[in-house]
Amino acid sequence: MQCGIVGLPNVGKSTLFNCLSNAKAQAANFPFCTIEPNIGVITVPDERMNELAKLVNPQRLVPTTIEIVDIAGLVKGASKGEGLGNQFLANIRETDAIIHVLRCFDDDNIIHVDGSINPIRDKEIIDTELQLKDLDSIEKKLQRVARAAKTGDKDALKGEASLQKYKAHLESGQSARSVQATEDDKKHIADLQLLTIKPVMYVCNVDEGAVVTGNKYVEMVREAVKNENAEILVISAAIESEISQLEDYNDRIAFLSDLGLKESGVAKLIKAAYKLLNLITYFTAGVQEVRAWTIPIGFKAPQAAGVIHTDFEKGFIKAEVIKLEDFKKYGSETACRDVGKLSIEGKEYLVQDGDIMHFRFNV
């Protein structure tokens, strides 16, 4: 699963990406310093693993990861191929969710591609380009479906109505993710891989003075996206860059404390990205290792087992499940079993975030 970081040139995308991963995107004070998308495999911070490690004392800890893609800066006209438009749009189409970075700080030393600071204008530039590209995709399919609809084809008639609904919504300057759509509507646009249907999170990149309380630019963003059901994070890429230079954990904590912060913006961003992708974690815990496994919300026990190995899913028999709180309370798998806090679940069990699982299978 991938999140793509997007934004206009010089808003702090690559700086933030550098902090997120060990992959070093070139951070330079001019547009298009990021040309090929840089991919970073990011460890997802999870305090629960540390709690399990204290109880199990494993030989190793294996956290879960997600991929973050730093995508080239976009400019007006991208939907028609301006700048690196075609490449940008192709790269974003391959991601599962969007992290949209907005510049919310003043600094005369860092040029803005449009000459002034206005996060709403910046947001609308990218929104418009993505909406125009989606509109193009909708209209092309609509031409094909409309021809079939004229013959009286019932599915084509339904498809035409659904596509018209999305077309009108996009033409009004809104993104596909906010369409009041039925499951049938969604079925008719599924093959188009619309860009604006992807879940989005807005990251307001502020200066050090605004990282705790925000500023006027952040308030502008909050007001502009209030109907989008999107998360907003306030982060200072400059501060995150300083934190990333500190190798000692305690130094990082002290640095954050001095700024009035409990955790780094990067940690908050990774957790929010994980949530944005509709992912949850289950654990396997033993003396050899405590490992976190990533699954989409809604996976049943056999599917979750298949993430470890396809044979586990094919030969699934049962899953032994302990709730994390019970494991913490009683201290071990044996103790949980003794007090009846280990349940045996079948193929219909819906895996919950934080479950500690052991699978029985036979191939």
C-alpha positions in Angstrom: 0.0 0.0 0.0 1.4 3.4 -1.0 0.7 7.0 0.0 1.9 9.7 -2.5 3.1 13.0 -1.2 2.0 15.8 -3.5 2.1 19.6 -3.6 3.3 22.5 -5.6 7.1 23.0 -6.0 8.9 24.3 -2.9 6.2 23.6 -0.3 8.5 21.2 1.7 7.5 17.9 0.2 11.0 16.5 -0.3 12.3 17.8 3.0 9.4 16.0 4.7 10.0 12.9 2.7 13.7 12.9 3.7 12.6 12.9 7.3 10.1 10.1 6.7 12.6 7.7 5.2 16.2 6.9 4.7 15.8 7.5 1.0 17.2 11.0 0.3 15.2 13.0 -2.2 17.1 16.0 -3.4 15.7 19.0 -1.5 16.6 22.1 -3.5 15.2 25.7 -3.7 13.9 25.4 -7.2 10.9 23.7 -9.0 11.1 20.1 -10.2 14.0 19.0 -8.0 12.1 15.8 -7.6 11.8 14.2 -11.1 11.6 10.5 -10.6 9.3 9.5 -7.7 11.3 8.6 -4.7 10.0 5.6 -2.8 10.6 5.2 0.9 9.7 2.1 3.0 8.6 3.7 6.3 8.4 1.9 9.6 5.1 2.5 11.4 5.7 3.5 15.0 3.6 1.4 17.4 4.0 1.7 21.1 2.1 -1.6 21.5 5.1 -3.5 20.2 7.3 -2.2 23.0 4.7 -3.3 25.5 4.6 -6.8 24.1 8.4 -6.9 23.9 8.7 -6.2 27.7 6.4 -9.2 28.4 7.7 -11.7 25.8 11.4 -10.7 25.7 11.8 -11.8 22.1 15.1 -12.1 20.2 13.9 -9.5 17.6 11.1 -7.0 16.9 9.7 -6.7 13.4 7.5 -3.6 12.9 5.1 -3.1 10.0 5.8 -0.7 7.1 4.1 1.3 4.5 5.5 2.9 1.3 5.6 6.7 0.9 6.2 8.1 -2.6 7.6 11.6 -3.2 6.0 12.8 -6.5 7.3 15.6 -8.7 5.9 19.1 -8.0 2.9 19.9 -10.1 2.1 23.2 -11.9 -1.0 24.7 -13.7 -1.7 22.8 -16.9 -0.5 19.4 -15.6 -3.7 17.8 -16.8 -2.7 18.9 -20.4 0.9 17.7 -19.9 2.5 21.0 -18.8 5.7 20.8 -16.7 5.9 17.2 -15.6 2.2 16.8 -15.7 1.7 13.5 -17.4 4.4 11.8 -15.3 2.9 13.4 -12.1 -0.6 12.1 -12.9 0.6 8.6 -13.8 2.6 8.4 -10.6 -0.3 9.5 -8.4 -2.6 7.1 -10.1 -0.5 4.2 -8.8 -0.8 5.3 -5.1 -3.7 4.3 -2.8 -4.0 7.6 -0.9 -2.7 11.2 -1.1 -0.7 13.3 1.4 -1.2 16.9 0.2 1.5 19.2 1.5 0.5 22.9 1.7 3.0 25.7 2.5 1.7 27.6 5.5 4.8 29.7 6.4 6.4 32.9 5.2 10.1 32.9 4.2 11.5 35.4 1.7 14.5 33.1 1.2 12.4 30.3 -0.3 10.8 31.2 -3.5 7.1 30.3 -4.2 6.3 29.2 -7.7 3.4 31.8 -7.8 5.2 34.5 -5.9 3.1 34.7 -2.8 1.9 32.5 0.1 -1.7 31.3 -0.2 -2.3 27.6 0.7 -5.9 27.7 -0.6 -4.8 28.8 -4.0 -2.1 26.1 -4.0 -4.7 23.5 -3.0 -7.1 24.5 -5.7 -4.4 24.4 -8.4 -3.7 20.7 -7.6 -7.4 19.9 -7.1 -8.3 21.5 -10.4 -5.6 19.6 -12.3 -6.7 16.3 -10.8 -10.4 17.1 -11.4 -9.7 18.0 -15.0 -7.9 14.7 -15.6 -10.8 12.8 -14.0 -13.3 14.7 -16.0 -11.4 13.7 -19.2 -11.6 10.0 -18.1 -15.3 10.2 -17.3 -16.2 11.9 -20.6 -14.3 9.4 -22.7 -16.1 6.5 -21.0 -19.4 8.4 -21.2 -19.1 8.5 -25.0 -18.8 4.7 -25.2 -21.5 4.0 -22.7 -24.0 6.5 -24.2 -23.8 4.7 -27.5 -24.7 1.4 -25.8 -27.4 3.1 -23.8 -29.2 4.2 -27.0 -29.7 0.5 -27.9 -31.7 0.1 -24.6 -29.0 -1.8 -22.8 -30.1 -1.6 -19.1 -26.6 -1.8 -17.6 -25.4 0.9 -20.0 -28.4 3.1 -19.0 -27.4 2.8 -15.3 -23.8 3.4 -16.2 -24.6 6.5 -18.1 -26.6 7.9 -15.1 -23.7 7.2 -12.8 -21.1 8.8 -15.0 -23.3 11.9 -15.5 -23.5 12.2 -11.7 -19.7 12.2 -11.4 -19.3 14.5 -14.4 -21.7 17.1 -12.9 -19.9 16.9 -9.6 -16.4 17.4 -11.1 -17.7 20.2 -13.3 -18.8 22.0 -10.2 -15.2 22.0 -8.9 -15.6 19.2 -6.4 -13.6 16.0 -6.1 -15.0 12.5 -6.9 -14.5 11.4 -3.2 -17.3 13.7 -2.1 -19.9 12.4 -4.6 -23.1 11.0 -2.8 -22.7 7.7 -4.7 -24.3 4.3 -4.4 -22.4 1.1 -4.6 -23.8 0.7 -8.1 -22.5 4.1 -9.0 -19.0 3.2 -7.7 -19.1 0.0 -9.8 -19.4 2.0 -13.0 -16.4 4.2 -12.4 -14.1 1.6 -10.7 -12.2 0.8 -13.9 -11.2 4.5 -14.3 -9.0 4.7 -11.3 -10.1 8.3 -10.6 -7.4 10.5 -9.0 -9.8 12.6 -6.9 -11.5 9.5 -5.4 -8.5 8.6 -3.4 -8.6 9.5 0.3 -6.6 12.6 1.1 -4.8 14.1 4.1 -3.7 17.8 4.2 -0.3 18.5 5.8 0.1 22.2 6.8 3.9 22.9 6.7 4.4 25.7 9.2 7.4 27.4 10.8 8.6 26.6 14.3 6.5 29.3 16.0 3.3 27.8 14.7 3.9 24.1 15.2 1.9 23.9 18.4 -0.9 26.5 17.9 -1.1 26.8 14.1 -1.4 30.1 12.3 -3.7 32.1 9.9 -2.8 29.9 7.0 -3.7 26.8 8.9 -7.1 28.3 9.8 -7.6 29.1 6.1 -7.0 25.4 5.3 -9.4 24.2 8.1 -12.2 26.4 6.7 -11.6 25.4 3.1 -11.7 21.6 3.7 -14.3 21.5 6.5 -16.8 19.6 4.2 -14.2 17.1 2.8 -14.0 14.8 5.7 -10.2 15.0 5.5 -7.6 15.0 8.2 -5.4 18.0 8.7 -1.9 17.7 10.3 0.2 20.7 11.3 3.9 19.9 10.9 7.1 21.9 10.6 9.3 20.2 8.0 12.2 22.4 9.2 11.9 21.0 12.8 11.5 17.5 11.5 14.7 17.9 9.6 16.5 18.9 12.8 15.0 16.0 14.7 16.2 13.6 12.0 19.7 14.6 12.6 19.5 13.6 16.3 20.5 9.9 16.6 19.9 9.5 20.3 16.3 8.8 21.2 16.5 10.8 24.5 17.9 13.8 22.7 14.9 13.7 20.3 12.5 13.5 23.2 14.2 16.5 25.0 14.2 18.5 21.7 10.4 17.8 21.3 9.7 18.7 24.9 11.5 22.0 24.6 9.1 22.8 21.7 6.0 21.7 23.7 5.5 18.6 21.6 4.8 15.0 22.7 5.7 13.3 19.5 7.3 14.2 16.2 5.3 15.3 13.3 6.7 12.4 11.3 5.4 9.9 13.8 2.0 11.6 13.7 2.1 11.6 9.9 3.0 7.9 9.5 0.2 6.9 11.9 -2.3 9.1 10.1 -1.2 7.7 6.7 -1.7 4.2 8.0 -5.2 5.1 9.1 -5.9 6.9 5.8 -5.1 3.6 3.9 -7.7 1.8 6.1 -5.1 -0.5 7.5 -4.9 -2.2 10.9 -2.3 -4.3 12.7 -2.3 -7.7 14.3 0.6 -9.3 16.1 2.3 -12.6 16.4 4.3 -12.9 19.6 6.8 -15.5 20.5 10.3 -15.9 22.0 11.9 -15.7 18.6 10.1 -12.6 17.5 7.3 -10.1 18.1 6.0 -9.1 14.7 3.4 -6.6 13.4 1.3 -7.6 10.4 -0.6 -5.1 8.2 -4.1 -6.0 6.9 -6.9 -3.9 5.5 -9.9 -3.3 7.8 -12.5 -6.0 7.2 -10.1 -9.0 6.7 -11.3 -12.3 8.2 -8.9 -14.7 9.9 -8.0 -16.8 6.8 -7.1 -13.7 4.8 -5.0 -12.4 7.7 -3.2 -15.7 7.9 -2.5 -15.4 4.2 -0.5 -12.3 4.8 2.1 -14.5 6.6 2.0 -17.2 3.9 -0.4 -18.3 1.3 -0.3 -21.9 2.7 -1.7 -20.5 6.0 -4.8 -19.3 4.2 -5.3 -22.3 1.9 -5.0 -24.8 4.8 -6.6 -22.6 7.5 -8.2 -24.5 10.4 -8.6 -22.2 13.3 -7.0 -19.0 14.8 -6.1 -18.7 18.4 -6.7 -15.0 19.4 -5.8 -13.1 22.5 -6.8 -9.4 23.0 -3.9 -7.1 23.6 -5.3 -5.8 26.8 -5.8 -9.3 28.2 -2.2 -10.2 27.2 -0.9 -7.1 29.1 -3.1 -7.8 32.1 -2.1 -11.5 32.5 1.4 -11.3 31.1 1.7 -14.4 28.9 -0.1 -16.7 26.4 -0.2 -19.5 29.0 -1.7 -17.3 31.7 -4.4 -16.0 29.2 -5.2 -19.6 28.2 -5.5 -20.6 31.9 -8.1 -17.9 32.6 -10.1 -18.4 29.4 -8.9 -15.3 27.6 -7.6 -17.2 24.6 -10.4 -17.7 22.1 -10.5 -20.2 19.2 -12.0 -18.5 16.1 -13.1 -19.9 12.7 -13.1 -18.7 9.1 -15.7 -15.9 9.7 -13.8 -14.2 12.5 -13.2 -10.5 11.7 -9.7 -9.6 12.8 -9.5 -6.6 15.1 -6.7 -4.0 15.4 -4.2 -5.2 18.1 -5.2 -8.9 18.1 -2.5 -11.3 19.0 -2.9 -14.3 16.8 -1.6 -17.8 16.2 -2.9 -19.8 13.2 -3.6 -23.5 13.0 -3.4 -24.8 9.4 -2.8 -28.0 7.5 -1.5 -28.2 3.9 
